[in-house]
């Protein structure tokens, strides 16, 4: 079995090298090979008690920057040992799409390949972009507009600098609905483990306005639609809001609007964000309303201890129990079952502290997170039930870590966490499943090695 696995790995590496060399024939590339190992004694990525986890990965970071063209890519292979299932979603770490247990692996292992690509081309006042990556919009550590919680998705668009203090971004992206497309049953019915899914897409607008050197106001609008419409031409018209357009098209799609305000005070910042899902203006300030909110408040302070710079972040986030969902499941603000915005999704809240300080050759980090989520509601019914009435899960994490960077080539990390997880295994869409209360004491050791940079 090991021989088969080694042979398979060799073939995959050869394919990666061929792909890289094909790029290099077009223009020069900087290539940084890397290898990484992470050990957790009792990881919070899984509900199971005493769940140790080994994560091995290797790959290449690829860069190119010349004139008006910028390219960045990563090709990597990842092997998890300790359990053969996708991690629990109740954490802020980027989610994983499909996983496999290929021949040559043990029953407690899975693997997957990860690739990302960002291409940017600037022409006068417009920057065009094309990629397979996670777009992130909005301020803060735990973003509520667009975050990197969901796996990478295909996207393209442009940033248009209309003036020195005003810019406009228009984006299209293809998402993964994980809703079976029954029209392909006759073609793929020989393998029930591989299911074709319905298409889901996103179009998004962002307007950035620099009110002053200290104040930036950003407006956002996102529209989610699916089924047989992989491209809806109406949503590609520039500067036209989605809300009246989707009403014109029959009010079938999921429209979300948002705003963020950032205040810069020397090296410190205050920020706030708000997303409204399905806005009904007459009900805005009513106790029982049909406006589904998620909001965020945060502060980012630069510290200076021991004559070294550091950082302190405080955030609070809160979401309504219906935000990100839609009357039609195909239009959920999700990809691979992960929310595109705040990682905990609807009917959730988080109190988050993060402190990082450089001390000589070391970086000290201290983190506290108190996250809670309850039942997630579908549809437009007047679901005004008491918050967390039908169950919840809550995870408190106390973490301290120390890292050391040797010549920007070897990065060592050590951390210790206490994870107090109440009702672990809770499912927001199925509140009747069994849950457990666990307290985990996790020791994490991480080793990352960057090989010598190559130019082709």
C-alpha positions as CSV (number, residue, x, y, z in Angstrom):
1,X,0.0,0.0,0.0
2,X,2.8,2.4,0.8
3,X,4.5,1.6,-2.5
4,X,1.3,2.5,-4.4
5,X,0.9,5.7,-2.5
6,X,4.5,6.7,-3.1
7,X,4.1,6.0,-6.9
8,X,0.9,8.1,-7.0
9,X,2.6,10.9,-5.2
10,X,5.5,10.9,-7.7
11,X,3.1,11.1,-10.6
12,X,1.3,14.1,-9.0
13,X,4.6,15.9,-8.4
14,X,5.7,15.4,-12.0
15,X,2.4,16.8,-13.2
16,X,2.9,19.9,-11.0
17,X,6.4,20.4,-12.4
18,X,5.1,20.1,-16.0
19,X,2.5,22.7,-15.3
20,X,5.0,25.1,-13.8
21,X,7.4,24.7,-16.7
22,X,4.6,25.5,-19.1
23,X,4.1,28.8,-17.4
24,X,7.7,29.6,-17.3
25,X,7.9,29.5,-21.1
26,X,5.7,32.6,-21.2
27,X,7.5,34.8,-18.7
28,X,9.8,34.6,-15.7
29,X,8.5,33.0,-12.5
30,X,9.7,33.0,-8.9
31,X,9.0,29.6,-7.3
32,X,9.2,28.9,-3.6
33,X,8.8,25.2,-2.7
34,X,7.6,24.5,0.9
35,X,6.9,21.7,3.3
36,X,4.8,21.8,6.4
37,X,3.9,19.7,9.4
38,X,1.3,20.4,12.1
39,X,0.6,18.2,15.2
40,X,-2.4,18.7,17.5
41,X,-2.8,16.6,20.6
42,X,-6.6,17.2,20.9
43,X,-7.7,19.5,18.0
44,X,-10.8,21.7,18.1
45,X,-11.4,20.9,14.4
46,X,-13.3,17.8,15.5
47,X,-15.9,17.0,18.2
48,X,-14.2,13.8,19.3
49,X,-12.4,13.8,22.7
50,X,-8.6,13.2,22.6
51,X,-8.6,13.6,18.9
52,X,-4.9,13.9,17.8
53,X,-4.2,15.1,14.3
54,X,-1.2,15.1,12.0
55,X,-1.2,17.4,9.0
56,X,1.4,17.2,6.3
57,X,1.6,19.3,3.2
58,X,4.0,20.3,0.5
59,X,3.8,22.4,-2.6
60,X,5.0,25.5,-4.5
61,X,4.2,29.2,-4.2
62,X,4.6,30.9,-7.5
63,X,4.9,34.6,-8.2
64,X,5.3,37.0,-11.1
65,X,5.2,40.8,-11.2
66,X,6.2,42.7,-14.2
67,X,5.0,46.0,-15.6
68,X,1.1,45.9,-15.3
69,X,0.8,42.2,-14.7
70,X,0.8,40.4,-11.4
71,X,0.4,36.6,-10.8
72,X,0.3,34.6,-7.6
73,X,-0.4,30.9,-7.3
74,X,-0.1,28.0,-5.0
75,X,-0.1,24.3,-5.8
76,X,0.0,21.9,-2.8
77,X,-0.9,18.5,-1.5
78,X,-2.3,17.9,2.0
79,X,-2.5,14.7,4.0
80,X,-4.5,14.5,7.3
81,X,-3.8,11.5,9.7
82,X,-6.0,10.8,12.7
83,X,-9.5,10.8,11.3
84,X,-11.1,10.3,7.9
85,X,-13.8,13.0,7.8
86,X,-14.1,16.7,6.9
87,X,-13.4,19.0,9.9
88,X,-16.3,20.4,12.0
89,X,-17.4,23.9,10.6
90,X,-17.6,25.7,13.9
91,X,-14.2,27.5,13.7
92,X,-12.7,30.5,11.8
93,X,-10.2,28.4,9.9
94,X,-10.7,28.2,6.1
95,X,-13.0,25.3,5.1
96,X,-12.1,22.3,3.1
97,X,-14.1,21.2,0.0
98,X,-14.1,17.6,-1.1
99,X,-11.8,15.1,0.5
100,X,-10.6,11.6,-0.6
101,X,-9.2,8.5,0.9
102,X,-7.1,7.4,-2.0
103,X,-5.5,3.9,-2.4
104,X,-2.5,3.6,-0.3
105,X,-4.0,5.6,2.7
106,X,-5.1,4.1,6.0
107,X,-8.7,4.2,7.1
108,X,-7.9,7.1,9.5
109,X,-6.4,9.3,6.7
110,X,-7.7,11.6,4.0
111,X,-6.0,13.8,1.4
112,X,-6.8,16.6,-1.0
113,X,-5.1,18.9,-3.4
114,X,-5.2,22.7,-3.1
115,X,-4.6,25.2,-5.8
116,X,-5.1,28.9,-6.0
117,X,-4.5,31.5,-8.6
118,X,-4.7,35.3,-8.8
119,X,-4.0,37.3,-12.0
120,X,-4.2,41.0,-12.0
121,X,-3.7,43.4,-15.0
122,X,-3.7,47.2,-14.6
123,X,-4.6,49.5,-17.4
124,X,-4.8,53.2,-16.7
125,X,-7.5,53.5,-13.9
126,X,-8.8,50.0,-14.2
127,X,-7.4,46.8,-12.7
128,X,-8.8,43.6,-14.1
129,X,-8.7,40.4,-12.1
130,X,-9.2,36.7,-12.7
131,X,-8.6,34.0,-10.2
132,X,-9.4,30.8,-8.3
133,X,-9.2,32.1,-4.8
134,X,-11.1,33.4,-1.7
135,X,-12.1,37.0,-2.2
136,X,-12.2,38.9,1.1
137,X,-14.1,42.1,1.6
138,X,-14.6,44.2,4.7
139,X,-12.6,45.1,7.7
140,X,-11.6,43.1,10.7
141,X,-10.3,39.6,11.6
142,X,-13.7,37.9,11.4
143,X,-15.2,39.4,8.3
144,X,-18.9,39.5,7.6
145,X,-19.0,40.7,4.0
146,X,-16.8,38.2,2.2
147,X,-14.5,36.0,4.2
148,X,-12.1,33.1,3.4
149,X,-14.2,30.6,5.3
150,X,-15.5,28.9,2.2
151,X,-13.0,27.2,-0.2
152,X,-11.6,29.0,-3.2
153,X,-14.0,29.8,-6.1
154,X,-13.6,30.9,-9.7
155,X,-14.1,34.7,-10.0
156,X,-13.3,37.6,-12.2
157,X,-14.1,41.3,-12.4
158,X,-12.5,44.7,-12.2
159,X,-11.6,47.6,-9.9
160,X,-12.2,51.0,-11.3
161,X,-10.6,54.1,-9.7
162,X,-13.1,56.8,-10.7
163,X,-11.2,59.5,-8.8
164,X,-8.6,59.8,-6.1
165,X,-11.1,59.1,-3.3
166,X,-13.7,57.0,-5.1
167,X,-13.4,53.4,-6.5
168,X,-15.9,50.8,-7.8
169,X,-15.5,47.0,-7.8
170,X,-17.6,44.5,-9.8
171,X,-17.2,40.8,-9.2
172,X,-18.6,37.5,-10.6
173,X,-18.0,34.2,-8.9
174,X,-19.0,30.5,-9.3
175,X,-20.0,28.8,-6.1
176,X,-20.6,25.1,-5.1
177,X,-24.2,24.6,-4.0
178,X,-23.8,20.9,-3.0
179,X,-27.4,20.4,-4.1
180,X,-27.7,17.4,-6.3
181,X,-28.6,18.0,-10.0
182,X,-31.0,15.2,-10.8
183,X,-30.8,15.8,-14.5
184,X,-27.5,13.9,-14.5
185,X,-28.7,10.8,-12.7
186,X,-28.7,8.6,-15.8
187,X,-25.1,9.7,-16.7
188,X,-23.5,9.3,-13.2
189,X,-25.7,6.8,-11.5
190,X,-23.0,4.1,-11.5
191,X,-21.1,5.9,-8.6
192,X,-23.2,7.2,-5.7
193,X,-20.2,8.8,-4.1
194,X,-19.8,11.4,-6.9
195,X,-22.8,13.7,-7.3
196,X,-23.2,16.5,-9.9
197,X,-24.6,19.6,-8.3
198,X,-26.7,22.5,-9.3
199,X,-24.9,25.7,-10.3
200,X,-24.8,28.7,-7.9
201,X,-23.3,32.1,-8.7
202,X,-22.6,35.4,-7.0
203,X,-22.3,38.9,-8.4
204,X,-21.1,41.7,-6.1
205,X,-20.6,45.4,-6.1
206,X,-18.2,47.4,-3.8
207,X,-17.9,51.2,-3.6
208,X,-15.1,52.6,-1.5
209,X,-15.2,56.3,-0.7
210,X,-12.3,58.0,1.1
211,X,-14.2,60.7,3.1
212,X,-10.9,62.0,4.5
213,X,-7.4,60.7,5.3
214,X,-8.8,59.0,8.4
215,X,-12.3,57.9,7.3
216,X,-13.2,55.3,4.7
217,X,-16.8,54.3,3.9
218,X,-17.6,51.2,1.8
219,X,-20.9,50.1,0.4
220,X,-21.5,46.5,-0.7
221,X,-24.2,44.6,-2.5
222,X,-24.2,40.9,-3.2
223,X,-26.7,38.8,-5.2
224,X,-26.9,35.0,-5.2
225,X,-28.7,33.0,-7.8
226,X,-28.7,29.5,-9.1
227,X,-30.2,26.7,-11.1
228,X,-29.8,26.9,-14.9
229,X,-28.5,30.5,-14.7
230,X,-24.7,30.3,-14.4
231,X,-24.5,33.9,-15.8
232,X,-27.3,36.4,-15.4
233,X,-26.5,39.2,-17.9
234,X,-28.6,41.8,-16.0
235,X,-26.2,41.5,-13.0
236,X,-23.1,42.3,-15.2
237,X,-24.3,45.9,-16.0
238,X,-22.0,48.3,-14.2
239,X,-23.2,50.8,-11.5
240,X,-26.8,49.4,-11.5
241,X,-28.1,48.1,-8.1
242,X,-29.1,44.5,-7.9
243,X,-32.1,45.1,-5.7
244,X,-34.4,46.7,-8.3
245,X,-33.0,44.4,-11.0
246,X,-33.8,41.2,-9.2
247,X,-37.3,42.5,-8.5
248,X,-37.6,43.1,-12.2
249,X,-36.5,39.5,-12.8
250,X,-39.3,38.1,-10.6
251,X,-37.9,38.5,-7.1
252,X,-36.3,35.0,-7.1
253,X,-32.8,35.8,-6.0
254,X,-31.0,36.5,-2.7
255,X,-29.9,40.1,-2.4
256,X,-27.7,41.4,0.5
257,X,-26.5,44.9,1.1
258,X,-23.8,46.1,3.5
259,X,-21.8,49.0,4.8
260,X,-18.5,49.3,6.6
261,X,-16.9,52.4,8.2
262,X,-13.2,52.5,9.1
263,X,-11.6,55.3,11.2
264,X,-7.8,55.5,11.2
265,X,-6.2,57.3,14.2
266,X,-2.4,57.3,13.7
267,X,-1.6,53.5,13.8
268,X,-4.9,52.5,15.4
269,X,-8.3,51.8,13.7
270,X,-11.9,51.6,14.7
271,X,-14.3,49.8,12.4
272,X,-17.8,48.6,12.1
273,X,-19.7,46.6,9.5
274,X,-23.4,45.8,8.8
275,X,-25.1,43.4,6.4
276,X,-28.8,43.4,5.8
277,X,-30.4,40.4,4.1
278,X,-33.7,41.0,2.3
279,X,-34.2,44.6,3.5
280,X,-37.8,45.8,4.0
281,X,-37.6,49.6,4.7
282,X,-41.0,50.1,6.4
283,X,-40.1,47.5,9.0
284,X,-36.5,48.7,9.7
285,X,-37.1,49.9,13.3
286,X,-40.0,47.6,14.3
287,X,-39.4,45.0,17.0
288,X,-40.8,42.2,14.8
289,X,-39.2,43.0,11.4
290,X,-38.2,41.2,8.2
291,X,-34.7,42.7,8.1
292,X,-32.1,40.1,8.8
293,X,-29.0,41.8,10.2
294,X,-25.4,40.8,11.0
295,X,-23.2,43.4,12.5
296,X,-19.6,43.8,13.7
297,X,-17.7,46.2,15.9
298,X,-13.9,46.2,16.2
299,X,-10.8,48.0,17.3
300,X,-7.2,47.3,16.1
301,X,-4.5,48.9,18.3
302,X,-0.8,49.0,17.6
303,X,1.2,48.3,20.8
304,X,4.8,49.0,21.6
305,X,6.2,46.9,24.4
306,X,10.0,46.2,24.9
307,X,10.6,48.7,22.1
308,X,8.9,46.2,19.7
309,X,5.7,46.6,17.7
310,X,2.7,44.5,18.5
311,X,-1.1,44.3,17.8
312,X,-4.3,44.1,19.9
313,X,-7.6,43.3,18.3
314,X,-11.1,43.3,19.9
315,X,-14.2,42.3,18.0
316,X,-17.9,41.6,18.7
317,X,-20.2,40.1,16.1
318,X,-23.9,39.2,16.1
319,X,-26.2,37.7,13.4
320,X,-29.9,37.2,13.1
321,X,-31.2,33.6,12.8
322,X,-32.3,34.0,9.2
323,X,-29.4,35.9,7.6
324,X,-27.5,34.3,4.7
325,X,-30.3,31.8,4.1
326,X,-33.1,32.1,1.5
327,X,-36.6,31.0,0.7
328,X,-35.0,28.9,-2.1
329,X,-32.0,26.9,-0.8
330,X,-30.2,27.2,-4.2
331,X,-29.8,30.9,-3.3
332,X,-28.1,30.5,0.1
333,X,-25.1,32.7,0.8
334,X,-23.0,29.6,1.0
335,X,-20.4,27.6,-0.9
336,X,-19.4,24.0,0.0
337,X,-21.9,24.4,3.0
338,X,-19.7,27.2,4.4
339,X,-21.1,30.8,4.7
340,X,-19.4,33.3,2.4
341,X,-19.5,35.9,5.2
342,X,-19.1,35.5,8.9
343,X,-17.7,31.9,9.5
344,X,-20.3,31.0,12.3
345,X,-23.2,31.8,9.9
346,X,-26.8,32.8,11.0
347,X,-28.1,32.9,14.6
348,X,-24.6,33.4,16.1
349,X,-22.4,35.7,18.0
350,X,-18.7,36.0,18.9
351,X,-16.5,37.9,21.4
352,X,-12.9,37.9,20.2
353,X,-9.6,39.2,21.6
354,X,-6.2,38.8,19.9
355,X,-2.8,40.0,21.1
356,X,0.5,39.6,19.3
357,X,3.8,41.0,20.5
358,X,7.3,40.7,19.2
359,X,9.8,39.9,21.9
360,X,13.4,39.7,20.6
361,X,13.4,36.8,18.1
362,X,10.0,35.5,19.1
363,X,6.4,36.3,18.6
364,X,4.0,35.9,21.5
365,X,0.3,35.5,20.8
366,X,-2.6,35.4,23.2
367,X,-6.2,34.7,22.0
368,X,-9.6,34.5,23.5
369,X,-12.7,33.6,21.6
370,X,-16.3,33.0,22.8
371,X,-18.5,31.8,20.0
372,X,-22.1,30.7,20.0
373,X,-24.6,29.6,17.4
374,X,-28.2,28.3,17.4
375,X,-30.8,27.1,15.0
376,X,-30.7,28.4,11.4
377,X,-34.1,29.3,9.8
378,X,-35.1,29.0,6.2
379,X,-37.7,31.1,4.4
380,X,-39.6,34.3,4.9
381,X,-41.8,33.2,7.8
382,X,-42.1,35.5,10.8
383,X,-39.6,33.5,12.8
384,X,-39.4,35.8,15.9
385,X,-38.7,33.0,18.4
386,X,-36.5,33.7,21.5
387,X,-32.8,33.6,20.7
388,X,-31.2,30.1,21.2
389,X,-34.6,28.7,22.3
390,X,-34.2,25.5,20.3
391,X,-30.7,24.7,21.3
392,X,-27.2,26.0,20.6
393,X,-23.5,25.2,20.8
394,X,-20.9,27.4,22.4
395,X,-17.1,27.2,22.2
396,X,-14.7,29.1,24.4
397,X,-11.0,29.1,23.5
398,X,-8.1,30.3,25.6
399,X,-4.9,30.1,23.7
400,X,-1.3,31.2,24.1
401,X,1.4,30.7,21.5
402,X,5.1,31.3,20.7
403,X,6.7,31.3,17.3
404,X,10.2,31.7,16.0
405,X,11.3,32.6,12.4
406,X,14.8,31.5,11.4
407,X,16.2,33.5,8.4
408,X,12.7,33.6,6.8
409,X,13.2,29.9,6.0
410,X,12.2,27.9,9.0
411,X,9.1,28.9,11.0
412,X,8.4,27.1,14.3
413,X,5.2,27.5,16.2
414,X,4.1,26.2,19.6
415,X,0.8,26.8,21.3
416,X,-1.4,25.6,24.1
417,X,-5.2,25.9,24.1
418,X,-8.0,25.2,26.4
419,X,-11.2,24.5,24.5
420,X,-14.5,24.5,26.5
421,X,-17.1,23.3,24.0
422,X,-20.7,23.0,25.1
423,X,-23.1,20.9,23.0
424,X,-20.3,20.0,20.5
425,X,-21.7,18.4,17.3
426,X,-24.7,20.7,17.2
427,X,-26.3,21.1,13.7
428,X,-28.0,24.4,13.0
429,X,-30.3,22.7,10.5
430,X,-31.1,19.6,12.6
431,X,-31.3,20.6,16.3
432,X,-32.4,17.2,17.4
433,X,-29.1,15.4,16.9
434,X,-27.1,14.2,19.9
435,X,-24.4,16.6,21.3
436,X,-21.8,16.3,24.0
437,X,-19.9,18.7,26.3
438,X,-16.1,18.5,26.0
439,X,-13.1,20.3,27.4
440,X,-10.0,19.9,25.3
441,X,-6.4,20.7,26.2
442,X,-4.6,21.0,22.9
443,X,-0.9,21.3,22.3
444,X,0.0,22.3,18.8
445,X,3.4,22.1,17.2
446,X,3.9,23.5,13.7
447,X,7.1,23.3,11.5
448,X,7.2,25.1,8.2
449,X,10.3,25.0,5.9
450,X,10.7,27.2,2.8
451,X,13.2,25.9,0.3
452,X,15.5,28.1,-1.7
453,X,13.7,30.4,-4.2
454,X,14.1,29.5,-7.9
455,X,13.6,31.7,-10.9
456,X,12.5,30.3,-14.3
